Amino acid sequence: MTEPELFDLIELLVNLPEDNLYAGVRGAIVECYDNNTYEVEFTNEEGETLALCNLSSEQFIVIWKAKNKSWLPVSERITAVINYLSEERKQEVLDFARSLYQR
């Protein structure tokens, strides 16, 4: 799994209805804390802050690394998401992937 770092772009894995944010929304890490939590800023298209949230690394995946200015490959993003699933759900993903392969 890719370790989150300052200024990386992330994508939420969970809904945060209290902040009007939902899985799939993207934000930027603006602070890293020692206890495996991160402050993430979510903005609109004009760059205005919509929400500033303290999140644990289990609530998001990294999709873009600021350090080397590159998007993570889709395969790495899929792996990151799958790592948080139960064994039962992982099996469902595998079965689904097999069905896609057979098309």
KAZI-V887736 format. One record per pair of residues at least 4 apart in sequence whose ideal C-beta (glycine too) atoms are under 7 Angstrom apart, sorted by sequence separation. I is the first residue (numbers start at 1). J is the second residue. D is the distance in whole Angstrom. If there is no record, write none. Layout:
# KAZI-V887736
i,j,d
I,J,D
I,J,D
This chain:
# KAZI-V887736
i,j,d
4,8,5
12,16,7
21,25,5
33,37,5
43,47,5
44,48,5
55,59,5
72,76,5
74,78,6
75,79,6
76,80,6
77,81,7
78,82,6
79,83,6
85,89,4
86,90,7
87,91,7
88,92,7
89,93,7
90,94,6
91,95,6
92,96,6
93,97,6
94,98,6
95,99,7
96,100,7
97,101,6
98,102,6
16,21,4
33,38,7
43,48,6
55,60,6
65,70,6
72,77,6
85,90,5
4,10,7
32,38,6
43,49,6
44,50,6
15,22,5
31,38,7
43,50,6
64,71,5
65,72,7
15,23,6
31,39,4
41,49,6
42,50,5
63,71,7
64,72,7
82,90,6
85,93,7
12,21,6
14,23,6
29,38,5
30,39,5
42,51,5
63,72,6
12,22,7
13,23,6
30,40,7
62,72,6
12,23,5
29,40,6
30,41,5
41,52,5
82,93,6
12,24,6
28,40,7
11,24,6
12,25,5
27,40,4
28,41,5
39,52,6
40,53,5
27,41,6
63,77,6
11,26,5
27,42,4
39,54,6
40,55,5
10,26,7
61,77,6
9,26,6
10,27,6
25,42,6
37,54,5
38,55,6
37,55,7
9,28,6
10,29,6
37,56,5
38,57,7
61,80,4
36,56,6
61,81,6
7,28,6
8,29,5
21,42,6
36,57,6
7,29,6
6,29,6
5,29,7
4,29,6
6,32,6
58,84,6
5,32,7
10,40,6
21,51,6
19,51,4
4,38,6
19,53,6
16,53,6
26,63,7
14,59,5
13,59,6
12,59,7
13,60,6
12,60,5
13,61,6
11,60,6
10,60,4
11,61,6
10,61,7
10,62,6
11,63,5
4,57,6
10,63,6
8,62,5
9,63,5
9,64,4
8,64,6
8,65,6
4,62,5
8,66,5
7,66,4
2,62,5
6,66,7
5,66,7
5,67,6
13,81,7
2,72,6
13,84,7
2,76,6
2,80,7
1,80,5
1,83,6
